[in-house]
C-alpha cells in the first residue's frame, strides 16, 4: 500500500471569474468543499465553467473575487508552481523526443530529486498503470491509451497534494475509456490523492466519483454522491442531464382521486396518492418504466435499440407523443407491439413550472398506465 502521497482538503470560497470585459461570469460565486483524499467529478455541459474552475485550482487563472484554501493555507495568490498540484489534460503532454521514462521523471530531475528515488517512483506508478514494459519507448511508439497512462504517471510521480484531470479520456475510444476509468478508480484507492476530475460525460462522472458537482452557466447547481444525484436531482434540467438515457418529463393534470391525465388524455395514470397539485411535470427515468404486451392498447413500440443485455424502447401515443423505457433482454418486445406501461412510483419525481423539484412523496405501489 502506498502511504507517502499527501492529501489536502480544498475549499473554494465564493469564487467569481470573468474573462476580459465580458458581462458573463465564467464562475459565479462558486463555493465548494473538497474533502482530503476525495475523488470529486465536476460535470457540466460545454461552457458551464468546469474547466475555468480547474484552471483556478491549478493557479493557471486568477480570480476576480473569492478565496482558495488548501488545508489551512490560503493559496489564492500563490503561483501554480508553488501549489503542489499536478494536471492531466486531454492530450498526454509528453515530450515527443524523450522516452516515457524520461518524460515521466522530467519534473523530478528539475527538482534535483536523487536518481535512485526517481527510478523507484517511476517504477511504482508505471507498475500500477501497467506501462512498465513501455518505459523505454517514445510517445509515438505507443497507443493513445498508453500515452494517457504515461501522462497520469507523470502527474502522480511528483506526489501532488491535488491531482486535476481535464477530460483525460475524451480522445480515446469508448471501450478503452471505460477500461481507463476502472483503472483510475483502482489507482485512486491505492494512492488516495485528492482528485478533481472534469468531464461532460454523465456515465463517467457517476461511475468514478465519490461525489459529483454539477455546473451550469458558471454556477454549481448540485453537489451530491452519485446515487443521491440520480435519485433526488434538484431540478428537471438536472434529472435529464444526469440520466444516461433520455429522461421522461411528462406534463400531467390531476383529475382528482389520484388520477393523472397525460398527453392531452392519451394516457391516464392511477397514482398511489390523491393529494397532488392540479398540474405538474412528472419525471420518470426510462429504467423505471416497464412495458407489457396488451392487445387493443393504443400505445405501440415505435423503435427498439439493443445495448448489450439491455433494450431501449420508444413508445408512441396515438397523437405522436413518446415515452422511453429501458429493460432487460429477458422481456424483449418487437417493434409495433401494442403495450401497456407500468410506472414505478417509488422512483417517480414531480417538478413545478419553474423546473424545480417539488417536495411531493409519490412513493407507492407500481401503477399501470392503461
Order of alpha helices (4+ residues) and beta strands (2+ residues): beta-beta-beta-alpha-beta-beta-beta-alpha-alpha-alpha-alpha-beta-alpha-beta-alpha-beta-beta-alpha-alpha-beta-beta-beta-beta-beta-beta-beta-beta-beta-beta-beta
